[in-house]
């Protein structure tokens, strides 16, 4: 009976071994790509700062007349106040969340639309692929900032962070559609896709069960890059005064400090706060994108020790 119990216990150890192997693989991957954990740590610290900061400052303190104007950093105002009396700690806390919301929504919509267009074009081929390819190639030559400025100017009276994200997403899908289409063209003739077709699998099943799971690392890297580009686009529009004054995003903070001549007035703390957050945000997103490069690039995976 003891022998049976030991034999019965052996299969239980296999999952633990597989988990251990998976953890070792993850450890080796992170060792080869230190930029990924560093980038995630930077973004995590920034997110933790905004969440903890909400315990100290309220939403109403991010608006004018919430404190004395042009106060240098002090115990009461750790990051100081701007020329209109906004508490810059509240502006940074809530502005970071709003800016990241714009980037995440616009980037996700752009990658989603681009993925749909890419699969429709590349998987089905024929005249559908030819038409969509021409449309994407024509639209990709249109200056994005020019179109966004025109659209934002038209809807500025009703502009919110959600509207800003949708506006940016109108053109954010072009690059993902072009790049993902190239990936789908390669995967379409892969052996596992051909076997699935021979087994009678439908196009929907092949796309969602065979192709998209293999494309997830590339989609993840594309999403991070799209978020960074969307954040940059939103800051550019808001710095031109085409954002929403009713929501204290980082872009609107930069607009107000330029409009109220923070440089000439010597209000260095007003300049330092949003710029520091944006540097951390962009560097973190870049490092995460660079860290995901091996997962998204099969050649790098094969060459990895």
Rosetta silent file (secondary structure, phi, psi, omega in degrees, C-alpha in Angstrom):
SEQUENCE: XXXXXXXXXXXXXXXXXXXXXXXXXXXXXXXXXXXXXXXXXXXXXXXXXXXXXXXXXXXXXXXXXXXXXXXXXXXXXXXXXXXXXXXXXXXXXXXXXXXXXXXXXXXXXXXXXXXXXXXXXXXXXXXXXXXXXXXXXXXXXXXXXXXXXXXXXXXXXXXXXXXXXXXXXXXXXXXXXXXXXXXXXXXXXXXXXXXXXXXXXXXXXXXXXXXXXXXXXXXXXXXXXXXXXXXXXXXXXXXXXXXXXXXXXXXXXXXXXXXXXXXXXXXXXXXXXXXXXXXXXXXXXXXXXXXXXXXXXXXXXXXXX
SCORE:     score description
SCORE:     0.000 S_00000001
   1 L     0.000  -34.063  179.722    0.000    0.000    0.000 S_00000001
   2 H   -66.091  -37.588  178.971    2.897    2.314    0.732 S_00000001
   3 H   -63.963  -41.897  178.686    4.277    1.733   -2.743 S_00000001
   4 H   -60.986  -41.710 -177.974    0.933    2.633   -4.299 S_00000001
   5 H   -65.256  -37.297  177.836    0.699    5.828   -2.246 S_00000001
   6 H   -67.949  -42.594  178.174    4.173    6.881   -3.345 S_00000001
   7 H   -62.520  -37.887  179.576    3.369    6.112   -6.993 S_00000001
   8 H   -67.567  -26.647 -177.732    0.127    8.012   -6.688 S_00000001
   9 H   -81.704  -18.939 -176.131    1.982   10.983   -5.299 S_00000001
  10 H   -61.194  -45.564 -179.476    4.482   11.186   -8.150 S_00000001
  11 H   -59.802  -24.848 -178.415    2.200   12.840  -10.733 S_00000001
  12 H   -67.581  -27.975 -177.061    1.454   15.596   -8.207 S_00000001
  13 H   -75.845  -18.739 -177.067    5.101   16.719   -8.275 S_00000001
  14 H   -63.476  -45.728  178.690    5.070   17.355  -12.033 S_00000001
  15 H   -59.748  -38.586  178.766    3.069   20.609  -11.948 S_00000001
  16 H   -62.613  -39.242  177.582    5.407   21.995   -9.277 S_00000001
  17 H   -63.506  -42.206  178.236    8.338   21.107  -11.513 S_00000001
  18 H   -65.007  -38.130  177.054    6.690   22.854  -14.431 S_00000001
  19 H   -64.276  -40.761  178.278    6.003   25.859  -12.257 S_00000001
  20 H   -63.052  -40.964  177.048    9.629   25.892  -11.187 S_00000001
  21 H   -63.312  -41.465  177.902   10.747   25.688  -14.804 S_00000001
  22 H   -62.822  -40.154  178.114    8.403   28.523  -15.698 S_00000001
  23 H   -66.573  -38.594  177.629    9.766   30.669  -12.895 S_00000001
  24 H   -65.344  -40.565  176.942   13.331   29.944  -13.984 S_00000001
  25 H   -62.374  -41.522  178.483   12.450   30.875  -17.569 S_00000001
  26 H   -63.966  -41.373  178.496   10.859   34.091  -16.321 S_00000001
  27 H   -62.985  -41.383  178.389   13.935   34.841  -14.222 S_00000001
  28 H   -67.037  -37.823  179.216   16.261   34.295  -17.188 S_00000001
  29 H   -64.198  -44.491  179.563   14.053   36.447  -19.386 S_00000001
  30 H   -67.105  -32.596  177.014   14.063   39.321  -16.878 S_00000001
  31 H   -67.158  -36.937  177.724   17.829   38.946  -16.475 S_00000001
  32 H   -74.209  -25.129 -175.694   18.266   39.287  -20.237 S_00000001
  33 L  -126.141   69.839 -179.732   15.829   42.224  -20.342 S_00000001
  34 H   -63.519  -20.194 -179.652   16.415   44.426  -17.275 S_00000001
  35 H   -64.510  -30.992 -179.022   14.649   47.279  -19.029 S_00000001
  36 H   -65.871  -53.901  178.718   11.291   45.499  -18.615 S_00000001
  37 H   -64.771  -33.299  178.567   11.275   45.273  -14.778 S_00000001
  38 H   -65.619  -44.748  178.643   12.809   48.749  -14.518 S_00000001
  39 H   -63.609  -43.412  177.819   10.126   50.202  -16.772 S_00000001
  40 H   -63.511  -37.015  178.745    7.342   48.387  -14.934 S_00000001
  41 H   -65.668  -40.464  179.023    8.768   49.586  -11.620 S_00000001
  42 H   -64.147  -45.190  178.600    8.801   53.203  -12.825 S_00000001
  43 H   -66.913  -37.833  178.508    5.203   52.994  -14.021 S_00000001
  44 H   -64.704  -42.398  177.760    4.180   51.172  -10.849 S_00000001
  45 H   -64.255  -38.640  178.601    5.765   53.829   -8.623 S_00000001
  46 H   -65.641  -41.386  177.568    4.059   56.561  -10.629 S_00000001
  47 H   -65.751  -41.950  178.604    0.708   54.812  -10.273 S_00000001
  48 H   -62.674  -38.681  178.353    1.272   54.262   -6.545 S_00000001
  49 H   -60.842  -42.985 -179.127    2.125   57.950   -6.154 S_00000001
  50 H   -69.432  -37.160 -179.556   -1.148   59.007   -7.757 S_00000001
  51 H   -70.761  -43.532  178.304   -3.228   56.544   -5.718 S_00000001
  52 H   -69.077  -35.528 -179.237   -1.597   57.454   -2.410 S_00000001
  53 H   -61.713  -28.414  178.782   -1.694   61.145   -3.302 S_00000001
  54 L   -67.336  -17.465  175.530   -5.483   61.057   -3.469 S_00000001
  55 L   -76.109  -18.509 -175.564   -5.475   60.367    0.271 S_00000001
  56 L  -104.786  -31.837 -177.486   -3.770   63.723    0.864 S_00000001
  57 L  -127.928  149.319 -179.833   -5.328   66.060   -1.697 S_00000001
  58 L  -100.806  165.815 -179.523   -8.833   66.359   -3.103 S_00000001
  59 H   -58.549  -38.689 -176.339  -10.071   66.883   -6.636 S_00000001
  60 H   -67.259  -19.969 -179.791  -11.155   70.466   -5.891 S_00000001
  61 H   -77.152   -6.873  178.458   -7.571   71.454   -4.979 S_00000001
  62 H   -89.218    9.840 -176.994   -6.486   70.987   -8.599 S_00000001
  63 L  -120.278  162.522 -177.138   -8.475   74.068   -9.671 S_00000001
  64 L   -56.750  152.786  176.188   -7.860   77.828   -9.351 S_00000001
  65 L    66.680   17.444  174.694   -8.294   79.636   -6.023 S_00000001
  66 L   -83.590   -7.595  178.415   -7.834   76.449   -3.997 S_00000001
  67 L  -163.396  177.772  177.626   -4.801   78.045   -2.323 S_00000001
  68 L   -67.829  142.386 -176.186   -2.640   81.185   -2.312 S_00000001
  69 L   -74.655  150.122  170.409   -1.079   81.896   -5.731 S_00000001
  70 L    54.725   44.342  176.673    2.594   81.420   -6.606 S_00000001
  71 L   -94.390  132.292  176.959    3.659   79.775   -3.364 S_00000001
  72 L   -69.352  161.583  179.078    6.966   77.880   -3.331 S_00000001
  73 L   -53.758  135.452 -179.112    7.000   74.280   -2.018 S_00000001
  74 L  -149.127 -177.633  179.284    6.304   74.128    1.695 S_00000001
  75 L   -64.558  -36.494  179.670    4.917   71.759    4.297 S_00000001
  76 L   -75.549  -39.102  179.723    1.365   72.754    3.438 S_00000001
  77 L  -122.835   89.925 -173.458    1.963   72.674   -0.330 S_00000001
  78 L   -58.299  -31.642  178.428    4.718   70.087   -1.011 S_00000001
  79 L  -109.176    7.521  179.037    4.940   70.962   -4.716 S_00000001
  80 L    81.826 -172.808  177.080    3.879   74.601   -4.350 S_00000001
  81 E  -129.015  159.933  179.235    1.026   76.404   -6.112 S_00000001
  82 L   -93.103 -172.409 -175.481    0.754   78.020   -9.521 S_00000001
  83 L   -68.067  -18.295  179.011   -0.145   81.612  -10.424 S_00000001
  84 L  -100.597    4.443  177.607   -3.896   80.839  -10.181 S_00000001
  85 L    87.188   15.908  175.873   -3.664   79.158   -6.780 S_00000001
  86 L   -75.784  137.461  173.443   -3.841   75.520   -7.910 S_00000001
  87 E   -75.232  111.909 -172.975   -2.242   73.031   -5.548 S_00000001
  88 H   -68.136  -24.005  174.173    0.375   71.467   -7.830 S_00000001
  89 H   -64.556  -43.732  177.326    0.408   68.237   -5.830 S_00000001
  90 H   -66.464  -38.433  179.077   -3.286   67.789   -6.641 S_00000001
  91 H   -61.884  -44.404 -178.998   -2.659   68.804  -10.258 S_00000001
  92 H   -68.960  -41.930 -177.748    0.079   66.184  -10.644 S_00000001
  93 H   -62.581  -54.163 -176.689   -1.879   63.444   -8.844 S_00000001
  94 H   -80.424  -30.621  178.177   -5.107   63.807  -10.806 S_00000001
  95 H   -67.197  -34.922  177.748   -3.478   65.082  -13.994 S_00000001
  96 H   -64.809  -43.245  179.111   -1.289   61.989  -14.264 S_00000001
  97 H   -64.843  -41.699 -179.825   -4.320   59.707  -14.043 S_00000001
  98 H   -66.788  -41.456  179.665   -6.246   61.744  -16.611 S_00000001
  99 H   -66.056  -41.886  178.730   -3.312   61.874  -19.028 S_00000001
 100 H   -67.444  -32.933  176.424   -2.683   58.142  -18.694 S_00000001
 101 H   -62.292  -44.306  178.644   -6.403   57.529  -19.231 S_00000001
 102 H   -59.949  -47.358 -178.637   -6.243   59.428  -22.539 S_00000001
 103 H   -64.099  -41.241 -177.659   -3.200   57.444  -23.650 S_00000001
 104 H   -68.741  -44.879 -179.313   -4.619   54.081  -22.611 S_00000001
 105 H   -66.407  -47.530 -179.174   -8.048   54.600  -24.218 S_00000001
 106 H   -65.291  -43.047  179.646   -6.641   56.080  -27.438 S_00000001
 107 H   -64.947  -42.615  179.669   -3.870   53.476  -27.680 S_00000001
 108 H   -65.172  -42.552  177.802   -6.219   50.565  -27.023 S_00000001
 109 H   -64.240  -41.049  179.903   -8.748   51.822  -29.579 S_00000001
 110 H   -62.786  -45.837  179.836   -6.000   52.390  -32.130 S_00000001
 111 H   -67.815  -38.431  179.351   -4.519   48.903  -31.717 S_00000001
 112 H   -63.643  -49.403  179.341   -7.987   47.302  -31.698 S_00000001
 113 H   -63.867  -43.056  178.894   -9.093   49.033  -34.907 S_00000001
 114 H   -62.286  -37.852  178.580   -5.734   48.405  -36.518 S_00000001
 115 H   -66.244  -42.799  178.942   -5.859   44.709  -35.607 S_00000001
 116 H   -62.625  -47.021  179.609   -9.348   44.303  -37.074 S_00000001
 117 H   -61.738  -41.940 -178.239   -8.370   46.079  -40.293 S_00000001
 118 H   -64.185  -43.222 -179.142   -5.148   44.050  -40.547 S_00000001
 119 H   -69.557  -40.389  178.723   -6.900   40.680  -40.130 S_00000001
 120 H   -62.291  -41.187 -177.446   -9.699   41.561  -42.542 S_00000001
 121 H   -73.724  -52.577 -170.804   -7.177   42.675  -45.157 S_00000001
 122 H   -78.239  -36.515 -175.247   -4.422   40.083  -44.795 S_00000001
 123 H   -73.496  -42.336 -178.080   -6.391   36.947  -43.937 S_00000001
 124 H   -83.957  -31.587  176.535   -9.005   37.253  -46.660 S_00000001
 125 L    66.221 -157.809  177.694   -6.718   38.842  -49.259 S_00000001
 126 H    66.800 -149.386 -177.644   -7.949   39.631  -52.751 S_00000001
 127 H   -67.156  -27.004  176.899   -9.628   42.934  -53.554 S_00000001
 128 H   -62.771  -46.922  178.787  -10.411   43.529  -49.853 S_00000001
 129 H   -62.818  -40.986 -178.589   -6.703   43.503  -49.031 S_00000001
 130 H   -63.735  -44.159 -178.657   -5.923   45.738  -52.025 S_00000001
 131 H   -66.485  -48.820 -178.320   -8.520   48.355  -51.074 S_00000001
 132 H   -65.208  -35.472  178.405   -7.635   48.456  -47.376 S_00000001
 133 H   -64.336  -41.879  178.432   -3.926   48.575  -48.154 S_00000001
 134 H   -65.243  -42.375  179.644   -4.422   51.594  -50.411 S_00000001
 135 H   -60.626  -46.511 -179.501   -6.608   53.326  -47.790 S_00000001
 136 H   -65.192  -43.379 -179.360   -4.014   52.791  -45.060 S_00000001
 137 H   -63.155  -35.485  178.151   -1.126   53.866  -47.305 S_00000001
 138 H   -72.187  -45.865 -177.859   -2.974   57.078  -48.230 S_00000001
 139 H   -66.604  -29.026 -176.229   -4.012   57.911  -44.673 S_00000001
 140 L   -71.394  -16.403  176.627   -0.552   57.242  -43.291 S_00000001
 141 L   -85.723  -10.713 -179.368    0.780   60.157  -45.372 S_00000001
 142 L   -77.779  128.170  178.408   -1.667   62.603  -43.763 S_00000001
 143 L   -61.092  118.041 -174.605   -0.008   64.680  -40.996 S_00000001
 144 H   -63.845  -43.829 -176.729   -1.643   63.451  -37.809 S_00000001
 145 H   -62.163  -38.219 -179.928   -1.137   66.648  -35.813 S_00000001
 146 H   -62.808  -46.296  179.794   -2.773   68.778  -38.510 S_00000001
 147 H   -64.744  -42.412 -178.257   -5.896   66.597  -38.591 S_00000001
 148 H   -65.294  -37.484  177.917   -6.059   66.405  -34.805 S_00000001
 149 H   -63.885  -42.963  179.867   -5.778   70.187  -34.481 S_00000001
 150 H   -63.870  -48.610 -178.608   -8.659   70.689  -36.940 S_00000001
 151 H   -63.954  -44.690 -179.411  -10.886   68.104  -35.259 S_00000001
 152 H   -64.114  -34.276  178.340  -10.062   69.322  -31.757 S_00000001
 153 H   -66.184  -35.214 -178.237  -10.792   72.920  -32.789 S_00000001
 154 H   -70.928  -40.673 -174.317  -14.246   71.927  -34.034 S_00000001
 155 L  -104.519   18.302 -174.998  -15.265   70.010  -30.901 S_00000001
 156 H   -61.171  -33.741 -177.505  -13.341   72.066  -28.347 S_00000001
 157 H   -63.365  -28.060  179.659  -16.518   73.365  -26.691 S_00000001
 158 H  -112.195   19.910 -174.596  -17.498   69.803  -25.715 S_00000001
 159 L   -71.505  129.482  170.742  -13.965   68.452  -25.251 S_00000001
 160 L  -129.934  175.613  178.685  -13.398   66.010  -22.388 S_00000001
 161 H   -63.423  -35.011  177.211  -10.607   63.528  -21.750 S_00000001
 162 H   -66.580  -43.416  177.533  -12.767   60.804  -23.324 S_00000001
 163 H   -64.065  -37.215  177.061  -13.403   62.946  -26.402 S_00000001
 164 H   -62.309  -43.493  179.440   -9.694   63.712  -26.562 S_00000001
 165 H   -63.257  -43.249  179.499   -8.888   59.986  -26.508 S_00000001
 166 H   -65.726  -38.984  178.835  -11.415   59.220  -29.269 S_00000001
 167 H   -61.131  -44.840  179.600  -10.079   62.117  -31.349 S_00000001
 168 H   -67.181  -35.767 -178.998   -6.514   60.793  -31.121 S_00000001
 169 H   -67.698  -17.509  179.363   -7.701   57.246  -31.870 S_00000001
 170 H   -58.003  -31.051 -179.919   -9.127   58.448  -35.203 S_00000001
 171 H  -119.141   -0.460 -176.437   -5.620   58.278  -36.640 S_00000001
 172 H   -76.811   -9.325 -175.965   -3.856   56.058  -34.098 S_00000001
 173 H   -89.232   -9.465 -172.130   -4.846   52.851  -35.907 S_00000001
 174 H   -66.429  -51.989 -179.934   -2.887   53.444  -39.111 S_00000001
 175 H   -63.287  -47.915  176.395    0.558   52.274  -38.001 S_00000001
 176 H   -57.436  -39.479 -179.414   -0.755   49.210  -36.098 S_00000001
 177 H   -61.750  -42.218 -178.100   -2.864   48.210  -39.118 S_00000001
 178 H   -67.896  -45.502 -175.836    0.132   48.337  -41.436 S_00000001
 179 H   -73.730  -40.429 -179.533    2.527   46.480  -39.129 S_00000001
 180 H   -68.896  -34.245  176.422    0.047   43.866  -37.909 S_00000001
 181 H   -58.004  -42.203  178.594   -1.003   43.151  -41.500 S_00000001
 182 H   -61.960  -38.476  177.823    2.603   42.210  -42.290 S_00000001
 183 H   -66.833  -40.813 -178.289    2.614   39.806  -39.322 S_00000001
 184 H   -67.566  -35.413  178.155   -0.695   38.237  -40.365 S_00000001
 185 H   -60.876  -36.911  177.779    0.552   37.702  -43.916 S_00000001
 186 H   -72.475  -43.265 -177.304    3.406   35.602  -42.537 S_00000001
 187 H   -70.095  -26.133 -176.131    1.192   33.699  -40.083 S_00000001
 188 H   -60.966  -30.978 -179.267   -1.456   32.990  -42.715 S_00000001
 189 L  -104.231   13.929  178.639    0.824   30.450  -44.430 S_00000001
 190 L   -69.547  151.753 -177.471    2.272   28.989  -41.230 S_00000001
 191 H   -57.176  -41.069 -177.083    2.038   25.170  -40.887 S_00000001
 192 H   -67.534  -28.889  176.499   -0.286   25.251  -37.873 S_00000001
 193 H   -73.496  -40.964  178.095   -2.725   27.492  -39.759 S_00000001
 194 H   -63.739  -39.438  177.636   -2.652   25.209  -42.801 S_00000001
 195 H   -64.310  -41.139  178.858   -3.282   22.173  -40.591 S_00000001
 196 H   -62.936  -37.450  177.199   -6.235   23.935  -38.958 S_00000001
 197 H   -66.389  -42.204  179.618   -7.706   24.659  -42.405 S_00000001
 198 H   -63.997  -29.352  178.415   -7.277   21.023  -43.471 S_00000001
 199 L   -81.170    1.420  176.314   -9.110   19.969  -40.310 S_00000001
 200 L    86.218   15.744  179.543  -12.077   22.089  -41.343 S_00000001
 201 L   -68.740  142.488  178.881  -11.663   24.909  -38.822 S_00000001
 202 L   -74.309  165.142  179.244  -13.578   28.079  -39.632 S_00000001
 203 H   -61.460  -40.244  179.666  -11.860   31.397  -40.290 S_00000001
 204 H   -62.457  -44.200 -179.566  -13.092   32.764  -36.952 S_00000001
 205 H   -64.952  -42.090 -179.833  -11.691   29.776  -35.043 S_00000001
 206 H   -63.018  -42.080 -178.254   -8.346   29.979  -36.832 S_00000001
 207 H   -66.527  -48.003 -173.094   -8.029   33.697  -36.115 S_00000001
 208 H   -85.518  -24.609 -177.362   -9.016   33.579  -32.436 S_00000001
 209 H  -102.056  -22.720 -175.476   -7.626   30.156  -31.479 S_00000001
 210 H  -114.646  -44.558 -170.787   -4.497   29.906  -33.608 S_00000001
 211 H   -89.393  -49.969 -176.515   -3.290   33.291  -34.836 S_00000001
 212 H   -61.910  -42.416  176.798   -4.139   35.878  -32.185 S_00000001
 213 H   -56.788  -37.183  178.017   -2.590   33.882  -29.269 S_00000001
 214 H   -74.937  -17.988 -178.878    0.695   33.766  -31.207 S_00000001
 215 H   -96.015   -5.553 -175.302    0.393   37.462  -31.953 S_00000001
 216 H   -57.108  -44.535  178.244   -0.274   38.580  -28.359 S_00000001
 217 H   -58.064  -41.525  179.247    3.356   39.525  -27.527 S_00000001
 218 H   -67.051  -39.407  178.614    3.519   41.737  -30.609 S_00000001
 219 H   -64.768  -37.695  178.186    0.120   43.259  -29.811 S_00000001
 220 H   -62.795  -46.210  177.791    1.295   43.978  -26.261 S_00000001
 221 H   -63.650  -38.761  178.357    4.395   45.797  -27.482 S_00000001
 222 H   -64.746  -37.824  179.809    2.289   47.683  -30.040 S_00000001
 223 H   -64.839  -44.474  179.917   -0.164   48.732  -27.319 S_00000001
 224 H   -61.597  -43.745  178.390    2.564   50.167  -25.086 S_00000001
 225 H   -64.813  -39.233  179.288    4.015   52.119  -27.997 S_00000001
 226 H   -65.445  -37.546  177.271    0.543   53.338  -29.009 S_00000001
 227 H   -61.951  -45.563  179.409   -0.125   54.550  -25.452 S_00000001
 228 H   -61.462  -43.328  179.290    3.115   56.558  -25.463 S_00000001
 229 H   -66.194  -36.838  179.163    2.284   58.104  -28.837 S_00000001
 230 H   -68.361  -40.298  176.706   -1.260   58.937  -27.708 S_00000001
 231 H   -61.585  -43.859  179.372    0.005   60.629  -24.541 S_00000001
 232 H   -62.954  -41.118  178.880    2.444   62.667  -26.623 S_00000001
 233 H   -64.684  -41.177 -179.991   -0.332   63.652  -29.045 S_00000001
 234 H   -65.347  -39.519  179.112   -2.654   64.702  -26.217 S_00000001
 235 H   -66.189  -38.800  177.920    0.047   66.839  -24.615 S_00000001
 236 H   -62.440  -44.138  178.991    0.745   68.491  -27.975 S_00000001
 237 H   -65.752  -44.016 -177.397   -2.930   69.360  -28.485 S_00000001
 238 H   -70.087  -34.075  177.368   -3.408   70.590  -24.920 S_00000001
 239 H   -65.297  -23.665  175.458   -0.218   72.650  -25.013 S_00000001
 240 L   -84.949   -0.502 -179.974   -1.769   74.456  -27.996 S_00000001
 241 L    87.748   16.344 -176.904   -4.843   75.233  -25.885 S_00000001
 242 L  -103.309   18.388  176.739   -7.090   72.645  -27.551 S_00000001
 243 L   -93.177 -156.024  179.255   -7.727   70.568  -24.437 S_00000001
 244 L  -114.672  115.136 -179.105  -10.380   70.927  -21.785 S_00000001
 245 L   -64.653  -17.569 -176.695   -9.785   73.599  -19.123 S_00000001
 246 L   -80.598   -5.576  179.856  -12.229   71.848  -16.798 S_00000001
 247 L  -129.385  125.425 -171.371   -9.903   68.849  -16.274 S_00000001
 248 L   -81.780   66.434  177.295   -6.352   69.330  -14.908 S_00000001
 249 L   -73.702  167.203  179.234   -4.370   67.093  -17.273 S_00000001
 250 H   -66.454  -35.364  177.675   -0.600   67.388  -17.523 S_00000001
 251 H   -63.855  -41.946  177.618   -0.925   68.894  -21.000 S_00000001
 252 H   -67.880  -31.926  176.089   -3.250   71.632  -19.752 S_00000001
 253 H   -62.925  -42.381  177.114   -0.813   72.284  -16.886 S_00000001
 254 H   -64.818  -37.523  178.325    1.944   72.897  -19.434 S_00000001
 255 H   -62.683  -44.972 -177.881   -0.428   75.170  -21.379 S_00000001
 256 H   -68.094  -37.879 -179.519   -1.208   77.266  -18.301 S_00000001
 257 H   -69.524  -31.427  175.321    2.427   77.614  -17.235 S_00000001
 258 H   -73.721  -39.437 -178.535    3.365   78.830  -20.723 S_00000001
 259 H   -67.557  -38.025 -177.763    0.373   81.182  -20.900 S_00000001
 260 L   -93.081   11.955  172.207    1.045   82.666  -17.459 S_00000001
 261 L    58.921   52.732  178.959    4.802   83.028  -18.133 S_00000001
 262 H   -63.584  -32.811  179.154    6.077   80.721  -15.409 S_00000001
 263 H   -64.761  -46.288 -177.833    9.582   80.919  -16.897 S_00000001
 264 H   -69.790  -31.650 -179.224    9.710   84.714  -16.717 S_00000001
 265 H   -82.486   -7.806  178.563    8.206   84.786  -13.227 S_00000001
 266 L    75.489   22.657  179.701   10.758   82.285  -11.924 S_00000001
 267 L   -84.595   71.261 -173.161    8.130   79.785  -10.756 S_00000001
 268 H   -63.134  -32.674 -178.267   10.490   76.826  -11.201 S_00000001
 269 H   -68.299  -30.180  176.973    8.374   74.458   -9.110 S_00000001
 270 H   -66.592  -35.405  179.104    5.437   74.959  -11.469 S_00000001
 271 H   -78.291  -40.348 -172.154    7.640   73.864  -14.376 S_00000001
 272 H   -67.119  -39.413 -172.486    9.429   71.055  -12.555 S_00000001
 273 H   -61.424  -58.097 -178.016    6.383   69.112  -11.323 S_00000001
 274 H   -68.690  -34.116 -178.849    4.650   68.176  -14.631 S_00000001
 275 H   -65.206  -40.686  179.383    7.916   67.812  -16.571 S_00000001
 276 H   -62.337  -44.646  179.702    9.297   65.341  -14.024 S_00000001
 277 H   -63.370  -42.273 -179.707    6.154   63.202  -14.165 S_00000001
 278 H   -65.483  -38.091  177.498    6.168   63.195  -17.970 S_00000001
 279 H   -62.566  -45.829  179.093    9.830   62.149  -18.071 S_00000001
 280 H   -62.363  -42.154 -178.525    9.145   59.232  -15.716 S_00000001
 281 H   -63.887  -47.991 -176.834    6.067   58.244  -17.722 S_00000001
 282 H   -70.655  -39.624  178.260    7.762   58.297  -21.126 S_00000001
 283 H   -65.384  -40.942  177.833   10.950   56.614  -19.946 S_00000001
 284 H   -62.403  -44.351  178.522    8.913   53.891  -18.227 S_00000001
 285 H   -64.736  -39.343  178.493    6.830   53.252  -21.350 S_00000001
 286 H   -64.319  -43.564 -179.059    9.947   53.163  -23.521 S_00000001
 287 H   -65.755  -37.448  177.149   11.696   50.670  -21.242 S_00000001
 288 H   -65.128  -42.436  177.782    8.625   48.404  -21.171 S_00000001
 289 H   -61.657  -43.892  178.460    8.443   48.497  -24.973 S_00000001
 290 H   -65.028  -36.662  179.543   12.148   47.672  -25.250 S_00000001
 291 H   -69.285  -28.622  178.608   11.750   44.862  -22.718 S_00000001
 292 L   -83.595   -1.558 -175.733    8.900   43.310  -24.682 S_00000001
 293 H   -61.875  -39.023 -179.587   10.968   43.320  -27.865 S_00000001
 294 H   -66.187  -39.991  178.266   12.235   39.767  -27.337 S_00000001
 295 H   -65.151  -35.205 -176.775    8.731   38.425  -26.813 S_00000001
 296 H   -84.866  -13.652 -176.091    7.492   40.180  -29.933 S_00000001
 297 L  -115.181  105.402 -178.326   10.495   39.206  -32.083 S_00000001
 298 H   -59.337  -32.370 -179.911   10.855   35.454  -32.777 S_00000001
 299 H   -63.954  -40.017  178.021   14.424   35.913  -34.026 S_00000001
 300 H   -67.460  -35.748  178.071   15.499   37.339  -30.685 S_00000001
 301 H   -65.388  -40.520  179.878   13.789   34.468  -28.857 S_00000001
 302 H   -68.920  -33.055 -177.880   15.655   31.888  -30.917 S_00000001
 303 H   -82.429  -13.008 -177.166   18.972   33.688  -30.391 S_00000001
 304 L   -67.715  142.093  179.930   18.483   34.047  -26.623 S_00000001
 305 L   -70.842    0.000    0.000   20.730   31.739  -24.525 S_00000001
